[in-house]
């Protein structure tokens, strides 16, 4: 598959791809199961210049009913432009309930620490030219809005 025709759009592809990228993404599966599928899947990811968002929580996303086999079949793939626009992220794997697949939650690595407190040091008042510095700062345009 070629990336030509897909442009540089913001792509986020989520789903059950029914294959893995490496053998260590399977447990309880004997032999070299699905080697050709792995090669084709990795070629698709490489050719489309996709980024495989890392998992947090569980290593596997699919479990056989009796627990004897497990694989990472589900994943989130994003384009480089998506990653540049939205920033770094991760996929949280949460416990499964009725399905044999675990639900995935795409999250950003942005931590909200709450509002930033205002800080002021009285020693700034004794600095010569402080009024000019403050006036200049208030007159600057910041992120499309005026500071004052």
Contact map, one row per residue, 1 for C-alpha under 8 A:
1110000000000000000000000000000000000000000100110000000000000000000000000000000000000000000000000000000000000000000000000000000000000000000000000000
1111100000000000000000000000000000000000000000110000000000000000000000000000000000000000000000000000000000000000000000000000000000000000000000000000
1111111000000000000000000000000000000000000000111000000000000000000000000000000000000000000000000000000000000000000000000000000000000000000000000000
0111111000000000000000000000000000000000000000000000000000000000000000000000000000000000000000000000000000000000000000000000000000000000000000000000
0111111000000000000000000000000000000000000000000000000000000000000000000000000000000000000000000000000000000000000000000000000000000000000000000000
0011111110000000000000000000000000000000000000000000000000000000000000000000000000000000000000000000000000000000000000000000000000000000000000000000
0011111110000000000000000000000000000000000000000000000000000000000000000000000000000000000000000000000000000000000000000000000000000000000000000000
0000011111000000000000000000000000000000000000000000000000000000000000000000001010000000000000000000000000000000000000000000000000000000000000000000
0000011111100000000000000000000000000000000000000000000000000000000000000000001011000000000000000000000000000000000000000000000000000000000000000000
0000000111110000000000000000000000000000000000000000000000000000000000000000011111001000000000000000000000000000000000000000000000000000000000000000
0000000011111000000000000000000000000000000000000000000000000000000000000000111011000000000000000000000000000000000000000000000000000000000000000000
0000000001111100000000000000000000000000000000000000000000000000000000000001111001000000000000000000000000000000000000000000000000000000000000000000
0000000000111110000000000000000000000000000000000000000000000000000000000001110000000000000000000000000000000000000000000000000000000000000000000000
0000000000011111000000000000000000000000000000000000000000000000000000000111100000000000000000000000000000000000000000000000000000000000000000000000
0000000000001111100000000000000000000000000000000000000000000000000000000111000000000000000000000000000000000000000000000000000000000000000000000000
0000000000000111110000000000000000000000000000000000000000000000000000001110000000000000000000000000000000000000000000000000000000000000000000000000
0000000000000011111100000000000000000000000000000000000000000000000000001110000000000000000000000000000000000000000000000000000000000000000000000000
0000000000000001111100000000000000000000000000000000000000000000000000001100000000000000000000000000000000000000000000000000000000000000000000000000
0000000000000000111110000000000001001100100000000000000000000000000000011000000000000000000000000000000000000000000000000000000000000000000000000000
0000000000000000111111101100000000001100100000000000000000000000000000111000000000000000000000000000000000000000000000000000000000000000000000000000
0000000000000000001111101000000000000110110000000000000000000000000000000000000000000000000000000000000000000000000000000000000000000000000000000000
0000000000000000000111111100000000000100000000000000000000000000000000000000000000000000000000000000000000000000000000000000000000000000000000000000
0000000000000000000111111100000100000000000000000000000000000000000000000000000000000000000000000000000000000000000000000000000000000000000000000000
0000000000000000000001111110000000000000000000000000000000000000000000000000000000000000000000000000000000000000000000000000000000000000000000000000
0000000000000000000111111110000000000000000000000000000000110000000000110000000000000000000000000000000000000000000000000000000000000000000000000000
0000000000000000000101111111100000000000000000000000000000010000000011110000000000000000000000000000000000000000000000000000000000000000000000000000
0000000000000000000000011111100000000000000000000000000000000000000011100000000000000000000000000000000000000000000000000000000000000000000000000000
0000000000000000000000000111110000000000000000000000000000000000000111000000000000000000000000000000000000000000000000000000000000000000000000000000
0000000000000000000000000111111010000000000000000000000000000000000011000000000000000000000000000000000000000000000000000000000000000000000000000000
0000000000000000000000000001111110000000000000000000000000000000000000000000000000000000000000000000000000000000000000000000000000000000000000000000
0000000000000000000000000000111110000000000000000000000000000000000000000000000000000000000000000000000000000000000000000000000000000000000000000000
0000000000000000000000100000011111100000000000000000000000000000000000000000000000000000000000000000000000000000000000000000000000000000000000000000
0000000000000000000000000000111111100000000000000000000000000000000000000000000000000000000000000000000000000000000000000000000000000000000000000000
0000000000000000001000000000000111111100000000000000000000000000000000000000000000000000000000000000000000000000000000000000000000000000000000000000
0000000000000000000000000000000111111110000000000000000000000000000000000000000000000000000000000000000000000000000000000000000000000000000000000000
0000000000000000000000000000000001111111000000000000000000000000000000000000000000000000000000000000000000000000000000000000000000000000000000000000
0000000000000000001100000000000001111111100000000000000000000000000000000000000000000000000000000000000000000000000000000000000000000000000000000000
0000000000000000001111000000000001111111110000000000000000000000000000000000000000000000000000000000000000000000000000000000000000000000000000000000
0000000000000000000010000000000000111111111000000000000000000000000000000000000000000000000000000000000000000000000000000000000000000000000000000000
0000000000000000000000000000000000011111111100000000000000000000000000000000000000000000000000000000000000000000000000000000000000000000000000000000
0000000000000000001110000000000000001111111110000000000000000000000000000000000000000000000000000000000000000000000000000000000000000000000000000000
0000000000000000000010000000000000000111111111000000000000000000000000000000000000000000000000000000000000000000000000000000000000000000000000000000
0000000000000000000000000000000000000011111111100000000000000000000000000000000000000000000000000000000000000000000000000000000000000000000000000000
1000000000000000000000000000000000000001111111110000000000000000000000000000000000000000000000000000000000000000000000000000000000000000000000000000
0000000000000000000000000000000000000000111111111110000000000000000000000000000000000000000000000000000000000000000000000000000000000000000000000000
0000000000000000000000000000000000000000011111111100000000000000000000000000000000000000000000000000000000000000000000000000000000000000000000000000
1110000000000000000000000000000000000000001111111100000000000000000000000000000000000000000000000000000000000000000000000000000000000000000000000000
1110000000000000000000000000000000000000000111111100000000000000000000000000001000000000000000000000000000000000000000000000000000000000000000000000
0010000000000000000000000000000000000000000011111110000000000000000000000000001100000000000000000000000000000000000000000000000000000000000000000000
0000000000000000000000000000000000000000000011111111000000000000000000000000111100000000000000000000000000000000000000000000000000000000000000000000
0000000000000000000000000000000000000000000010001111100000000000000000000000111100100000000000000000000000000000000000000000000000000000000000000000
0000000000000000000000000000000000000000000000000111110000000000000000000011110000000000000000000000000000000000000000000000000000000000000000000000
0000000000000000000000000000000000000000000000000011111000000000000000000011110000000000111000000000000000000000000000000000000000000000000000000000
0000000000000000000000000000000000000000000000000001111100000000000000000000000000000000111000000000000000000000000000000000000000000000000000000000
0000000000000000000000000000000000000000000000000000111111100000000000000000000000000000011110000000000000000000000000000000000000000000000000000000
0000000000000000000000000000000000000000000000000000011111100000000000000000000000000000011110000000000000000000000000000000000000000000000000000000
0000000000000000000000000000000000000000000000000000001111100000000000000000000000000000000111000000000000000000000000000000000000000000000000000000
0000000000000000000000000000000000000000000000000000001111111000000000000000000000000000000111000000000000000000000000000000000000000000000000000000
0000000000000000000000001000000000000000000000000000001111111000000000010000000000000000000000000000000000000000000000000000000000000000000000000000
0000000000000000000000001100000000000000000000000000000001111110000001111000000000000000000000000000000000000000000000000000000000000000000000000000
0000000000000000000000000000000000000000000000000000000001111110000001111100000000000000000010000000111000000000000000000000000000000000000000000000
0000000000000000000000000000000000000000000000000000000000011111000001111100000000000000000000000001110000000000000000000000000000000000000000000000
0000000000000000000000000000000000000000000000000000000000011111101111100000000000000000000000000001100000000000000000000000000000000000000000000000
0000000000000000000000000000000000000000000000000000000000000111111111000000000000000000000000000001000000000000000000000000000000000000000000000000
0000000000000000000000000000000000000000000000000000000000000011111100000000000000000000000000000001000000000000000000000000000000000000000000000000
0000000000000000000000000000000000000000000000000000000000000001111110000000000000000000000000000000000000000000000000000000000000000000000000000000
0000000000000000000000000000000000000000000000000000000000000011111111000000000000000000000000000000000000000000000000000000000000000000000000000000
0000000000000000000000000001000000000000000000000000000000000011111111000000000000000000000000000000000000000000000000000000000000000000000000000000
0000000000000000000000000111100000000000000000000000000000000011011111100000000000000000000000000000000000000000000000000000000000000000000000000000
0000000000000000000000000111100000000000000000000000000000011111001111110000000000000000000000000000000000000000000000000000000000000000000000000000
0000000000000000000100001110000000000000000000000000000000011110000011111000000000000000000000000000000000000000000000000000000000000000000000000000
0000000000000000001100001100000000000000000000000000000000111100000001111110000000000000000000000000000000000000000000000000000000000000000000000000
0000000000000001111100000000000000000000000000000000000000011100000000111110000000000000000000000000000000000000000000000000000000000000000000000000
0000000000000111110000000000000000000000000000000000000000001100000000011111000000000000000000000000100000000000000000000000000000000000000000000000
0000000000000111100000000000000000000000000000000001100000000000000000011111100000000000001000000000000100000000000000000000000000000000000000000000
0000000000011110000000000000000000000000000000000001100000000000000000000111110000000000001000000000000001000000000000000000000000000000000000000000
0000000000111100000000000000000000000000000000000111100000000000000000000011111000000000000000000000000000000000000000000000000000000000000000000000
0000000001111000000000000000000000000000000000000111100000000000000000000001111101100000000000000000000000000000000000000000000000000000000000000000
0000000111110000000000000000000000000000000000011110000000000000000000000000111111100000000000000000000000000000000000000000000000000000000000000000
0000000001000000000000000000000000000000000000001110000000000000000000000000011111110000000000000000000000000000000000000000000000000000000000000000
0000000111100000000000000000000000000000000000000000000000000000000000000000001111111000000000000000000000000000000000000000000000000000000000000000
0000000011110000000000000000000000000000000000000000000000000000000000000000011111111110000000000000000000000000000000000000000000000000000000000000
0000000000000000000000000000000000000000000000000010000000000000000000000000011111111111000000000000000000000000000000000000000000000000000000000000
0000000000000000000000000000000000000000000000000000000000000000000000000000000111111110000000000000000000000000000000000000000000000000000000000000
0000000001000000000000000000000000000000000000000000000000000000000000000000000011111110000000000000000000000000000000000000000000000000000000000000
0000000000000000000000000000000000000000000000000000000000000000000000000000000001111111000000000000000000010000000000000000000000000000000000000000
0000000000000000000000000000000000000000000000000000000000000000000000000000000001111111100000000000000000011000000000000000000000000000000000000000
0000000000000000000000000000000000000000000000000000000000000000000000000000000000100111110000000000000000011000000000000000000000000000000000000000
0000000000000000000000000000000000000000000000000000110000000000000000000000000000000011111000000000000001111000000000000000000000000000000000000000
0000000000000000000000000000000000000000000000000000111100000000000000000000000000000001111100000000000001111000000000000000000000000000000000000000
0000000000000000000000000000000000000000000000000000111100000000000000000011000000000000111110000000000111100000000000000000000000000000000000000000
0000000000000000000000000000000000000000000000000000001111000000000000000000000000000000011111000000000111100000000000000000000000000000000000000000
0000000000000000000000000000000000000000000000000000001111001000000000000000000000000000001111100000011110000000000000000000000000000000000000000000
0000000000000000000000000000000000000000000000000000000011000000000000000000000000000000000111110000011110000000000000000000000000000000000000000000
0000000000000000000000000000000000000000000000000000000000000000000000000000000000000000000011111000011000000000000000000000000000000000000000000000
0000000000000000000000000000000000000000000000000000000000000000000000000000000000000000000001111111111000000000000000000000000000000000000000000000
0000000000000000000000000000000000000000000000000000000000000000000000000000000000000000000000111111010000000000000000000000000000000000000000000000
0000000000000000000000000000000000000000000000000000000000000000000000000000000000000000000000011111000000000000000000000000000000000000000000000000
0000000000000000000000000000000000000000000000000000000000000000000000000000000000000000000000011111110000000000000000000000000000000000000000000000
0000000000000000000000000000000000000000000000000000000000000111100000000000000000000000000000011111110000000000000000000000000000000000000000000000
0000000000000000000000000000000000000000000000000000000000001110000000000100000000000000000000010011111000000000000000000000000000000000000000000000
0000000000000000000000000000000000000000000000000000000000001100000000000000000000000000000011111011111100000000000000000000000000000000000000000000
0000000000000000000000000000000000000000000000000000000000001000000000000000000000000000000011110000111110000000000000000000000000000000000000000000
0000000000000000000000000000000000000000000000000000000000000000000000000010000000000000001111000000011111000000000000000000000000000000000000000000
0000000000000000000000000000000000000000000000000000000000000000000000000000000000000000001111000000001111100000000000000000000000000000000000000000
0000000000000000000000000000000000000000000000000000000000000000000000000001000000000000111100000000000111110000000000000000000000000000000000000000
0000000000000000000000000000000000000000000000000000000000000000000000000000000000000000111100000000000011111000000000000000000000000000000000000000
0000000000000000000000000000000000000000000000000000000000000000000000000000000000000111110000000000000001111100000000000000000000000000000000000000
0000000000000000000000000000000000000000000000000000000000000000000000000000000000000011110000000000000000111110000000000000000000000000000000000000
0000000000000000000000000000000000000000000000000000000000000000000000000000000000000000000000000000000000011111000000000000000000000000000000000000
0000000000000000000000000000000000000000000000000000000000000000000000000000000000000000000000000000000000001111100000000000000000000000000000000000
0000000000000000000000000000000000000000000000000000000000000000000000000000000000000000000000000000000000000111110000000000000000000000000000000000
0000000000000000000000000000000000000000000000000000000000000000000000000000000000000000000000000000000000000011111100000000000000000000000000000000
0000000000000000000000000000000000000000000000000000000000000000000000000000000000000000000000000000000000000001111100000000000000000000000000000000
0000000000000000000000000000000000000000000000000000000000000000000000000000000000000000000000000000000000000000111110000000000000000000000000000000
0000000000000000000000000000000000000000000000000000000000000000000000000000000000000000000000000000000000000000111111000000000000000000000000000000
0000000000000000000000000000000000000000000000000000000000000000000000000000000000000000000000000000000000000000001111100000000000000000000000000000
0000000000000000000000000000000000000000000000000000000000000000000000000000000000000000000000000000000000000000000111110000000000000000000000000000
0000000000000000000000000000000000000000000000000000000000000000000000000000000000000000000000000000000000000000000011111000000000000000000000000000
0000000000000000000000000000000000000000000000000000000000000000000000000000000000000000000000000000000000000000000001111101000000000000000000000000
0000000000000000000000000000000000000000000000000000000000000000000000000000000000000000000000000000000000000000000000111111000000000000000000000000
0000000000000000000000000000000000000000000000000000000000000000000000000000000000000000000000000000000000000000000000011111110000000000000000000000
0000000000000000000000000000000000000000000000000000000000000000000000000000000000000000000000000000000000000000000000001111111000000000000000000000
0000000000000000000000000000000000000000000000000000000000000000000000000000000000000000000000000000000000000000000000011111111001000000000000000000
0000000000000000000000000000000000000000000000000000000000000000000000000000000000000000000000000000000000000000000000000111111101000000000000000000
0000000000000000000000000000000000000000000000000000000000000000000000000000000000000000000000000000000000000000000000000111111101000000000000000000
0000000000000000000000000000000000000000000000000000000000000000000000000000000000000000000000000000000000000000000000000011111111000000000000000000
0000000000000000000000000000000000000000000000000000000000000000000000000000000000000000000000000000000000000000000000000000111111000000000000000000
0000000000000000000000000000000000000000000000000000000000000000000000000000000000000000000000000000000000000000000000000000001111111000000000000000
0000000000000000000000000000000000000000000000000000000000000000000000000000000000000000000000000000000000000000000000000001111111111100000000000000
0000000000000000000000000000000000000000000000000000000000000000000000000000000000000000000000000000000000000000000000000000000011111110000000000000
0000000000000000000000000000000000000000000000000000000000000000000000000000000000000000000000000000000000000000000000000000000011111111000000000000
0000000000000000000000000000000000000000000000000000000000000000000000000000000000000000000000000000000000000000000000000000000011111111100000000000
0000000000000000000000000000000000000000000000000000000000000000000000000000000000000000000000000000000000000000000000000000000001111111110000000000
0000000000000000000000000000000000000000000000000000000000000000000000000000000000000000000000000000000000000000000000000000000000111111111000000000
0000000000000000000000000000000000000000000000000000000000000000000000000000000000000000000000000000000000000000000000000000000000011111111100000000
0000000000000000000000000000000000000000000000000000000000000000000000000000000000000000000000000000000000000000000000000000000000001111111100000010
0000000000000000000000000000000000000000000000000000000000000000000000000000000000000000000000000000000000000000000000000000000000000111111100000111
0000000000000000000000000000000000000000000000000000000000000000000000000000000000000000000000000000000000000000000000000000000000000011111110000111
0000000000000000000000000000000000000000000000000000000000000000000000000000000000000000000000000000000000000000000000000000000000000001111111000110
0000000000000000000000000000000000000000000000000000000000000000000000000000000000000000000000000000000000000000000000000000000000000000001111111110
0000000000000000000000000000000000000000000000000000000000000000000000000000000000000000000000000000000000000000000000000000000000000000000111111110
0000000000000000000000000000000000000000000000000000000000000000000000000000000000000000000000000000000000000000000000000000000000000000000011111000
0000000000000000000000000000000000000000000000000000000000000000000000000000000000000000000000000000000000000000000000000000000000000000000011111100
0000000000000000000000000000000000000000000000000000000000000000000000000000000000000000000000000000000000000000000000000000000000000000000011111110
0000000000000000000000000000000000000000000000000000000000000000000000000000000000000000000000000000000000000000000000000000000000000000011111011111
0000000000000000000000000000000000000000000000000000000000000000000000000000000000000000000000000000000000000000000000000000000000000000111111001111
0000000000000000000000000000000000000000000000000000000000000000000000000000000000000000000000000000000000000000000000000000000000000000011000000111
